[in-house]
Amino acid sequence: DGGITQSPKYLFRKEGQNVTLSCEQNLNHDAMYWYRQDPGQGLRLIYYSQIVNDFQKGDIAEGYSVSREKKESFPLTVTSAQKNPTAFYLCASSIGWGGETQYFGPGTRLLVL
Amino acid sequence: GENVEQHPSTLSVQEGDSAVIKCTYSDSASNYFPWYKQELGKRPQLIIDIRSNVGEKKDQRIAVTLNKTAKHFSLHITETQPEDSAVYFCAVGESWGKLQFGAGTQVVVTP
């Protein structure tokens, strides 16, 4: 999991603002994922990408958008439509799709001003 | 879709005792069962995993057992130490699908 990086570590969002969280991996993994974690809660899947130039909605995609233009990068945009964005955001990757070990990045904590 | 239940939600143990966390799942086609450990403010880290063709796997003080018939699997930590204090998540994966995570178990090891 040392090959997955996320930035920034902390991010502050103002009302009505879109913000983008970065996720990069150098593990040559095909699949990448974004999860949201609220305090004391489990992991909820926002979006996932099985392969470059393809992505699918997860369980809580509303108010979020992603792109997968490069194999190593999977940025997440939290739009102004997401009314309760305060959470810990975790990016993960796996070598392939389906029943594969996921390795997590260090996370980004998003706070609303 | 897959439904994963994890119990207990909190577990307090004395140092040196054993801890057991159990997860149940609904889809008999699921074939991959990892366990993650997450320390406060950190990323989840894989500690052990098992596939459906194996009934038990052990790595030092940590073991996972799988009962496919009953659709449940368990994490066993022996000789617990204060550094075992963390949140533990189970997950269930299908060969054609994503991982579904349990809600987590907060383990507290008291000296």
Interface residues (C-beta under 8 A of the other chain):
Chain A: D1 Y33 Q41 G42 L43 L45 Y48 G58 L90 W97 G98 G99 E100 T101 Q102 Y103 F104 G105 P106 G107
Chain B: N31 Y32 P34 Y36 G41 K42 R43 P44 Q45 L46 D49 R51 F89 G93 E94 S95 W96 G97 K98 L99 F101 G102 A103 G104
